[in-house]
Amino acid sequence: MCYGATCPTCSKQAWKGCGSHLSTVFSGVPEDKWCVCEPKVDVNGTSYPPQAASGGVSMPSWMKSWTGTGSAAQKE
């Protein structure tokens, strides 16, 4: 299963997981909010951002927002 994650490089929407559910992960996210890092992942004719780099313990981006540890909290 795939889930949204924040890219540690550009702080935009990336993903983690198996790579089979990218259309679901990005369906409600405007493309200007997608991670801009390379290399892209092509699935069924659509180029998606790369999988978020792992480094230490991570959690889904929605959980980071909920706990106050996401990129919005870091900008304050």
N, C-alpha and C positions, 0 to 999 in steps of 0.2 A: 504494500500500500504506500502511496505517496502522500506527502503533506507539505504545506508551504513552510518556508524557512527564510530568514533574512540573510542575504549575502553579507559575509563579513568584510568584503572589499568595498562594495558600492552602496550597501545598506538598502538595496531594493529587494523585491520579491524573487526568491529562488525556490528550490525544492530539495527535499530529501526523500529517500525511499527507493523503490524498485525501478522507477522510470516508466511504468505502464499506465499511470493515471495522470499524466501531465495535463491533459485537456481539462480534467476536473479541477486540478490544483489552480490553474490559471484562468478558468472560465469567468470568474467574477473580478478579475484584476485587470485594470486598464493596461495596455501594452507600455505606456510611458512609465509605469511603476515596476515593470519587469527588470530584473538584473541585466546589466549591459555587458557583463564580462564574457569572455570567450573561453573555450569553444562552445558554440551553440549545439543543441541536441535537436536533430530533425526527426519528427514523428509525424507520419501521414501528411507530409507536405508543409508542416508548420515548424518553424524554428523556435525552440524554447531555450531559456537560459540554461547554463550548466548547473549541475547539482551543487548545492551550497557546500563549501569546503568544511570538513569536519576538523574541529580542534577543541578537544575537551568535551565536556558534557553539553549537549544542546537540547533545545526544546522547540516545539512548533512556534512560529511567529505569533499566532493568536495567543498562546500561553504567555509569551514574553510581554505582550501588550497588557494582558490581564494581571500579570505580576509586577508590572512597572519596570521591567528590565529591557524592554525593546528599544529600537532606535529612536522613537519619539521621546522616551524618558531620557536618553543620553543627550539629546539636543537641548534640553532645558538647562 
